Amino acid sequence: MGWLAWGLNPGKHAGMVGTQALIGIKLSNGTSSHDTYSITDSTKLGCKLLPSKIDLEVGDFSFSFPEAEFAVIQATIVLPREYNDSSTNVVWQVGNVAAEKQPFMHPKNIWHLSCKETINLISGSVRGDGAHKLQKLRKVHGILNIVGWGSFLPVGAIIARYFRRFPVEWSQWFRLHVSCQILGYLLGTSGWIIGLWLGNASKYYGYHTHRVLGIIIFTFTTLQMFALRLKPKRNDDYRVYWNMYHHFLGYSLLAIISVNIFHGISILNADHTWKWAYIGLLCLLGSIAVVLEIYTWIKFWKRESPGIHKTQDQDQKDLQRGNKNDSGASTASHS
């Protein structure tokens, strides 16, 4: 089941509303139909789209599907005089669900909303209404945010949790933690700025949830960056509350970042490579965190167990006894 549409829009801009369309429908029982449709504002609002007369002279109109995954619309069209031969707006679309001669709404991802071009019928040149140029920027936006906010920030959090004092004490942990956070913030912010520009460039559609989550992430990651200067000293009374706030906000941001990255991948409607690559990255970071967390608890239990305490006390006594013997031997040698 599915439908295929192709049409011309006599307006100044290529878009769905105002399009004079040819639509072919394939039903699940194997039958098909094709007819002309006029796309209006009511169609965009969700009203039924049914066959209607259009302002184009159409001949030799046919709809076929030579293979299961392909469909073909063929027609001869005579353009009225009001159409501009040097700037003809072409719109096409595909959908998955239909009932008899009524096509239902197509998916609302970025690719379905960019199915339009402006063609110069005299020279043959094509102007894609910016859609093709924006495609590369969308990929850059996604890569920067996945690498910046989705990779470096979690790595910095792992370093701060497991290499500060316990279970592993590493003197350079703070430098590496801050480096990961700053690099992740700069890359993520660059991707966020590109995303804002892409949102403003998309005149006829927008993704409110993705945009709001991106603004929240940028706002609170910026607030986290202020910790480099506003962090209270260790002997301050409210340092413990600041630590609680800093950790809670950091872990919450990591969760929101993951949700928004998956949301962005679904908007792109890219192949599964993007999704599975990010899932693989999350599994890698999660596995590292789980291993370090298990090691932390094992070391903690060993340190807190009575047998270990007894052994440590005995070691301290033996060390003190050894120091006394060394001291006595040193005194005897001097005498």
C-alpha positions in Angstrom: 0.0 0.0 0.0 1.1 3.5 -0.7 0.8 6.6 -2.9 2.9 8.7 -5.1 2.3 12.4 -6.0 3.8 14.8 -8.4 2.6 18.3 -9.1 3.2 22.0 -10.0 2.7 25.0 -7.8 1.9 28.3 -9.7 2.8 30.3 -6.6 6.0 32.2 -6.0 7.3 29.5 -3.7 7.5 25.8 -4.0 5.3 24.2 -1.3 2.4 21.9 -0.7 -0.4 24.4 -0.5 -1.5 25.5 -3.9 -0.1 22.5 -5.7 -2.0 21.0 -8.7 -1.1 17.4 -8.2 -1.2 14.0 -10.0 -1.5 11.2 -7.5 -1.4 7.5 -8.0 -2.6 5.1 -5.2 -1.7 1.5 -4.7 -4.0 -0.5 -2.3 -3.1 -3.5 -0.3 -5.3 -5.8 -2.5 -3.1 -5.0 -5.5 -5.5 -2.6 -7.2 -4.5 1.0 -8.1 -6.0 4.3 -9.1 -4.8 7.7 -10.3 -6.4 11.1 -10.5 -5.9 14.8 -10.2 -6.0 16.6 -6.8 -5.9 20.3 -5.7 -3.9 20.8 -2.5 -5.4 23.6 -0.4 -5.0 25.1 3.1 -7.7 22.7 4.4 -5.6 19.8 3.2 -2.7 21.0 5.4 -5.1 21.3 8.3 -6.0 17.7 8.0 -9.2 17.7 5.9 -9.8 14.8 3.5 -7.9 15.0 0.2 -10.2 13.7 -2.6 -10.0 13.9 -6.4 -10.8 17.3 -7.9 -10.3 19.3 -11.1 -7.0 21.2 -11.5 -5.9 24.1 -13.6 -3.6 22.0 -15.8 -4.3 20.3 -19.1 -3.3 16.7 -18.5 -3.0 13.9 -21.1 -1.6 10.4 -21.2 -1.8 10.1 -17.4 -0.8 6.7 -16.1 0.4 5.2 -12.8 2.3 1.9 -12.6 4.6 0.1 -10.2 6.9 -2.1 -12.3 8.6 -3.4 -9.1 7.5 -3.7 -5.5 9.6 -0.8 -4.3 9.1 1.5 -7.2 6.2 3.5 -8.7 6.0 5.6 -11.8 3.7 8.5 -12.8 3.7 9.5 -16.5 1.7 12.4 -18.0 1.8 15.1 -20.6 1.0 18.5 -19.2 0.3 21.8 -21.1 1.1 24.7 -18.9 -1.3 27.7 -18.7 0.1 31.1 -19.5 0.2 32.2 -15.9 3.0 29.6 -15.3 6.5 31.0 -15.5 8.5 28.8 -17.8 11.8 30.0 -16.4 10.7 29.3 -12.8 8.4 26.4 -12.5 7.8 25.0 -9.0 7.8 21.2 -8.9 6.5 19.3 -5.8 6.5 15.6 -5.2 5.7 13.3 -2.3 5.2 9.7 -1.2 3.0 8.2 1.5 2.4 4.8 3.1 -1.3 4.8 3.8 -4.4 5.3 1.6 -8.1 4.4 1.4 -9.5 3.9 -2.0 -8.9 7.4 -3.6 -7.9 9.2 -0.5 -4.2 9.5 0.3 -3.4 10.0 4.0 -0.7 12.2 5.5 2.8 11.5 4.6 5.6 11.3 7.3 6.8 14.6 8.6 10.5 14.1 8.7 13.0 16.5 7.1 13.2 14.7 3.7 9.4 14.5 3.1 9.2 18.2 3.9 11.9 19.1 1.4 10.4 17.4 -1.7 10.4 20.5 -3.9 12.4 22.2 -6.6 12.2 25.1 -9.0 13.0 24.2 -12.6 13.8 26.5 -15.5 12.1 24.8 -18.4 14.0 26.9 -20.9 17.6 26.3 -19.8 16.9 23.0 -17.9 18.6 24.3 -14.7 17.3 23.3 -11.3 17.2 25.3 -8.1 16.4 23.1 -5.2 15.0 25.8 -2.9 18.1 25.4 -0.7 17.2 21.8 0.3 20.3 20.2 -1.2 22.6 22.8 0.4 21.0 22.4 3.8 21.5 18.6 3.7 25.3 18.9 4.4 24.7 21.4 7.1 22.3 19.1 8.9 24.9 16.3 8.8 27.5 18.7 10.2 25.1 19.8 12.9 24.5 16.2 13.9 28.1 15.2 13.9 29.2 18.2 16.0 26.5 17.5 18.6 27.1 13.8 18.8 30.9 14.2 19.2 30.7 17.3 21.4 27.7 16.9 23.7 27.2 13.2 23.2 30.8 12.0 23.6 33.2 14.4 25.3 30.8 15.4 28.1 30.1 11.8 29.2 33.9 11.0 29.0 34.6 14.0 31.3 31.9 12.9 33.7 33.4 9.3 33.9 36.9 10.8 34.6 35.6 13.0 37.4 33.7 10.1 39.0 36.3 7.3 38.9 39.7 9.0 38.8 39.4 11.7 41.3 40.2 9.8 44.6 38.4 6.5 44.6 38.7 3.8 43.2 41.7 5.2 41.3 43.6 8.3 42.3 45.1 10.1 39.4 46.8 13.5 39.8 45.9 14.7 36.3 42.2 13.9 36.5 41.1 17.5 36.8 43.0 18.7 33.8 41.6 16.0 31.6 38.1 16.4 33.0 38.1 20.2 32.3 39.7 19.6 28.8 36.9 17.1 27.9 34.2 19.4 29.2 35.5 22.5 27.4 36.1 20.7 24.1 32.7 19.1 24.3 31.0 22.4 25.1 32.7 24.2 22.2 31.9 21.5 19.6 28.3 21.1 20.9 27.7 24.9 21.0 29.0 25.1 17.4 26.5 22.4 16.4 23.7 24.2 18.3 24.4 27.5 16.5 24.2 25.7 13.1 20.9 24.1 14.3 19.5 27.5 15.1 20.4 28.7 11.7 18.9 25.7 10.1 15.7 26.3 12.1 15.4 29.8 10.8 16.2 28.7 7.3 13.2 26.3 7.4 10.4 28.7 6.6 7.6 26.2 6.2 8.2 23.7 9.0 9.9 23.5 12.4 10.7 21.0 15.1 9.7 22.6 18.4 10.7 19.8 20.8 14.1 19.4 19.3 14.7 23.2 19.4 13.5 23.6 23.0 15.7 20.7 24.2 18.7 22.1 22.4 18.2 25.5 24.1 17.8 23.8 27.5 21.1 21.8 26.9 23.0 24.9 25.8 21.7 27.0 28.8 22.6 24.4 31.4 25.9 23.3 29.9 26.9 27.0 29.9 25.9 27.2 33.5 28.1 24.1 34.2 31.0 25.9 32.5 30.8 28.7 35.1 31.9 26.1 37.7 35.4 26.7 36.6 35.2 30.2 38.2 32.3 30.1 40.6 33.1 26.8 42.4 33.4 27.4 46.2 36.5 26.5 48.1 36.7 23.1 49.8 36.5 24.6 53.3 33.3 26.6 52.5 30.2 25.4 54.4 28.0 25.2 51.3 30.5 23.3 49.2 28.7 20.0 49.8 25.4 21.4 48.5 27.2 22.9 45.5 28.7 19.4 44.7 25.2 17.9 44.9 23.8 20.5 42.5 26.8 20.2 40.1 26.5 16.4 39.9 22.7 16.2 39.6 22.7 18.8 36.9 25.5 17.1 35.0 23.9 13.6 35.0 20.5 15.1 34.1 22.1 16.9 31.1 23.6 13.7 29.9 20.1 12.1 29.8 18.5 15.0 28.0 21.4 15.1 25.5 20.8 11.4 24.6 17.1 12.0 24.2 17.6 15.0 21.9 20.3 13.2 19.8 17.9 10.3 19.1 15.2 12.8 18.3 17.4 14.6 15.9 18.3 11.3 14.2 14.6 10.5 13.8 14.1 14.0 12.2 16.8 13.4 9.6 15.3 10.0 8.8 18.8 8.9 7.8 19.6 5.3 7.4 20.1 3.2 10.5 23.9 3.8 10.4 23.5 7.0 12.5 21.2 5.4 15.1 23.3 2.3 15.5 26.5 4.2 15.6 25.3 6.3 18.4 23.8 3.3 20.2 27.3 1.7 19.9 28.9 4.8 21.4 26.4 4.7 24.3 27.1 1.0 24.9 30.8 1.6 24.9 30.6 4.5 27.4 28.1 2.6 29.5 30.2 -0.6 29.6 33.3 1.4 30.7 31.2 3.1 33.5 29.7 -0.3 34.6 33.2 -1.9 34.8 34.6 1.0 36.8 31.5 1.1 39.1 31.9 -2.7 39.8 35.6 -2.2 40.5 34.7 0.7 42.9 32.3 -1.4 44.9 34.7 -4.4 45.1 37.4 -2.2 46.3 35.1 -0.5 48.8 33.9 -3.8 50.2 37.4 -5.1 50.6 38.4 -1.9 52.4 35.4 -2.0 54.7 35.5 -5.8 55.6 36.8 -6.7 59.1 39.4 -9.0 57.8 41.0 -6.3 55.8 40.9 -3.9 58.8 42.6 -6.5 60.9 45.3 -7.1 58.3 45.8 -3.4 57.9 46.2 -3.0 61.7 48.6 -5.8 61.8 50.6 -4.3 59.0 50.8 -1.0 60.8 52.0 -2.7 64.0 54.6 -4.7 62.1 55.7 -1.4 60.5 55.9 0.3 63.8 57.9 -2.7 65.3 60.2 -2.6 62.3 60.8 1.1 62.8 61.7 0.6 66.4 64.1 -2.2 65.5 65.7 0.0 62.9 66.0 2.8 65.4 67.6 0.4 68.0 70.0 -1.0 65.5 71.0 2.6 64.5 71.6 3.5 68.2 73.7 0.4 68.7 75.8 1.2 65.7 76.4 4.7 66.9 77.4 3.5 70.4 
